[in-house]
Amino acid sequence: QVQLVESGGGLVQPGGSLRLSCAASGIIFSIYTMDWYRQAPGKQRELVAAITSGSITNYADSVKGRFTISRDNAKNTVYLQMNSLKPEDTAVYYCHLLGHWGQGTQVTVSS
């Protein structure tokens, strides 16, 4: 059974940084693309970043140059380093793998 567990969210001031982690279990993690999505109140869930098994990355235009997705296959973990955070980055962030979702972690950017 696939399980995804996110951590690392919190409250941060504009311009600050956070690093999200998503630990996967129950699957051969290294061969799959992993994604980070986010959902803000009243908005649809949107793709933020993705990383393939070969570590090719892709980002939403709104986060390019500020967010970095990475993976550690030895730890079955994918990360999202978020820098220069803005209030509009406030959302629940989810990791995703083959139709499986984590429980989400809240990120709030506010002064």
Secondary structure, DSSP 8 states (H G I E B T S, - for coil): --EEEEE--EEE-TT--EEEEEEEESS-GGGS-EEEEEE-TTS--EEEEEE-TT--EEE-TTTTTTEEEEEEGGGTEEEEEE-S--GGG-EEEEEEETTEE---EEEEE--
